[in-house]
Structures are given as C-alpha cells and as structure tokens.
Amino acid sequence: RGPEGGVARKGACPSGGMEAAELRVGFVGAGRMAGGLARGLLRAGKVPASSILASAPSDKNLDAWRESGCRTTHCNLEVLQESTLVFLATKPHVLPGVLQEIRPAVGPHHIVVSLAAGVTLQTLQRLLPAGTKVLRLMPNLPCVVQAGAMVFARGSGAGDGEAALLKSLLSSCGLCEEVPESYINIHTGLSGSGVAYVYLFAEALAEGAVKMGMPGGLASRIAAQTLLGAAKMMLETGEHPAKLRGDVCTPGGTTIHALHQLEKGALRATVMNAVEAATNRACDVAED
C-alpha cells in the first residue's frame, strides 16, 4: 500500500518485477513522442506490445498503437492500475490536472517518468504522493526514428535501479544520459530545438548545390547523408569536432575557402546565440 491509498490495483505488477520480460509499461498521453518511444522499445524487443498500454481522450492517436499490438484505453487510471513504469506524455498545461486524477492510484511499485517540458521535479513531487519514484525525461524528435538524444534527471525518491532501468530501456531510442536537472533546459536549446537548426543548415547546403546545378532531390539526400556521416564520426571516434574539421582541410583546398565564408557570416557565434536564446526561453516557460 502506498501513500494516499495507492493500493496496487487488480492487474498491477508486483513491486519486484523490474525485468524487461515482466515490465508493464504505460503511457498517459499517446502523441508523437510517446509513440516514438514505444516504437523504440518494440523494435529493440525490450518490451512486448502486449505489455504496453496507452491512454488518450479520443481514438485519434490510439489507432496507430493498436496497429502495433499495444493495448489502449481512454482511462488514465487504468494505465496506473495495469503498469509499473508510467510515462506521462501529456501537454505541460494538462499535466497538473492529470497528476491530480492519477494521484490516488500511484503506489510505491510505480516508476513515473514525465516528458512534460517546463514541469520541474519539485512540482512533480509536490503533486504526487510523498516518496514516489519520479524522473524527468527530455527527449527530442528523432526518438521517433530511434536516433534521439535524451537526458533525464531523477527525483529524490528514485534510486540507481530506476535510473539504470530507464537508461537501459531508452538506449533503444538513441543516446540517453543522466544529468542534473539544471541541464534539462540547456538540452532543450541544444538538442530539442537544435534539430531545427540542423534542418535549416541541411536546407542551405542543398540549396547551395541547387544553385550550382544539382537537382534538388539529389542535393537534399546528399546533404542529409553528409550530416549523418559527420555526426557518426563524432560519436564513433570521440574526437573533438575541431580536430575532425581540421582533418578535412588541406592547404589551399576547397574546404578552407568555404570555411572562410562561414566565418565571415559568423556561423559559430550565430549558432551559439541560437542555443542561448532557446535555453533562456525554456527557462522562461518553466517559470510561467
């Protein structure tokens, strides 16, 4: 029995069942990000579809879940009753009401993971029963193609076991790192919003090639593969990007001439300003 009458309801998991084979995963909210995380778990074989239950007010988003073999419901409380690991994937302004609704069903066997931007661990812990194992996760859009960058922070009730479980499961959706909560808004500016900066850069790369006579479709595919390859080299070599950039430059060659133009346009300073602006905005939203 948990605080606030959080008795393990019919169908709830025993508190010891943390192995992936026994883990029952729930999603309160069934939008794009929740669906991306679920697909990552399914594709990696981390959790069977029959062990995933998603809730949403209408069937609009739930049809895709059913097609994947997942169970669905319109009742948020049912997700708590049937799951051990629960992802809260609602819009941030909806979350306080949802927490009030599910609070009586939250017990000590639950691990609650919030995806809501701007909702702090302090707020989550205040709105959930004392001692709840709660973590805050900030994903980004490429999670839907299992190439995401995610960071998470744990609340005071969550221990090493809960952090290790979350990291192990979400590694199927991309890079997943535990960080202090103060880094989460920075992650939003770097990676959450940063995906859009990369798309803008990719578009500019392709348009440069179109200007020089290459067909647009081909230019876009090559630009995308160029970004993918460069990113993979950074991750796999562990080298500083400045070192890898230097490796591409030959004296008097094409690359150094191009880089000179990027420096004239203050590319680095502009991108740093963009990360700063998005981070500050994320902080503002959190305080609203």
C-alpha positions, 0 to 999 in steps of 0.5 A: 500500500502506498501513500494516499491509498495507492493500493496496487490495483487488480492487474498491477505488477508486483513491486519486484518485477523490474525485468524487461520480460515482466515490465508493464509499461504505460503511457498517459498521453499517446502523441508523437513522442510517446509513440516514438518511444514505444516504437523504440522499445518494440523494435529493440524487443525490450518490451512486448506490445502486449505489455504496453498500454496507452491512454488518450481522450479520443481514438485519434492517436490510439489507432496507430498503437493498436496497429502495433499490438499495444493495448489502449484505453481512454482511462488514465487510471487504468494505465496506473492500475495495469503498469509499473513504469508510467510515462506521462506524455501529456501537454505541460498545461494538462499535466497538473490536472492529470497528476491530480486524477492519477494521484490516488492510484500511484503506489510505491511499485510505480516508476513515473517518468514525465516528458512534460517540458517546463514541469520541474521535479519539485512540482512533480513531487509536490503533486504526487504522493510523498516518496514516489519514484519520479524522473524527468525525461527530455527527449527530442524528435528523432526518438521517433526514428530511434536516433534521439538524444535524451537526458533525464534527471531523477527525483529524490525518491528514485534510486540507481535501479530506476535510473539504470532501468530507464537508461537501459530501456531508452538506449533503444531510442538513441543516446540517453544520459543522466544529468542534473536537472539544471541541464534539462533546459540547456538540452532543450536549446541544444538538442530539442530545438537544435534539430531545427537548426540542423534542418535549416543548415541541411536546407542551405547546403542543398540549396547551395548545390541547387544553385550550382546545378544539382537537382534538388532531390539529389542535393537534399539526400546528399546533404542529409547523408553528409550530416549523418556521416559527420555526426557518426564520426563524432560519436564513433571516434570521440574526437573533438569536432575541431580536430575532425574539421581540421582533418578535412582541410588541406592547404589551399583546398576547397574546404578552407575557402568555404570555411572562410565564408562561414566565418565571415557570416559568423556561423559559430557565434550565430549558432551559439546565440541560437542555443542561448536564446532557446535555453533562456526561453525554456527557462522562461516557460518553466517559470510561467 
